[in-house]
């Protein structure tokens, strides 16, 4: 599938997700122990604690389509500048802005107009002034060199068909010593070609996922050091049946072949400190 086609499909599906939330629906069920904790999605469910989500608008929570909670692991410090690649409804941007405080700032970058509109409304409801949502693509970050302390992202980099460019751009905008701290879906070993061919699974954070060693190689190629991939959830055959269902794939046949090969992971790296 061509790069432009993948981008258009991603933009359309995430735009539809934003519209569902705006109309009073939901895009995910990502909150532990709450009324939204009701679906069987093994990727997006139970990612955030109520102590976090109680501080931000419900629409930001309902629009989350992530596979992890980068804000819980990135350790954002007061005064730092944070950039969220593919910020969606803004949940991770708003949480990061609270940690960065009045002397810091949180940027959200998204290419989908509907998600940007929803995120800006969520920012207004949250009353946060140290937040800015930017329109653009994660392959072309509209920020200057050496301007960001921390880059976060939540199950978005796997959706890009040009991951090398994404990682080079992330390296460019990070300050020397800056941190790359993202949640993403990662693959261990080979997976069936049927999954790679199904573009709908790019939207579900599966088909575009990098193999673990390949992710490390690409990060190193972009210039990063101190690279580490920490699994946060490893998906079993039963999980695979759930996220393959309805995608035009024989889930019963494929699920055993992907058992234990997909995982949500926290991907860490660092831009070297200038000498």
Secondary structure, 3 states (H helix, E strand, C coil): CCHHHHHHHHHHHHHHHHHHHHCCCCCCCCECCCCCCCCCCCCCCCCECHHHHCCCCHHHHHCCCCCCCHHHHHCCCCCCEEEEECCCCCHHHHHHHHHHCCCCEEEEEECCHHHHHHHHHHHHHHCCCCEEEEECECCECCCCCCCEEEEEEECCHHHCCCHHHHHHHHHHHEEEEEEEEEEEEEECCCCCHHHHHCCHHHHCCCCCCEEHHHHHHHHHHHCEEEEEEEEEEEECHHHHHHHHCCCCCCHHHHHHHHCCCEEEEEEEEEECCCC
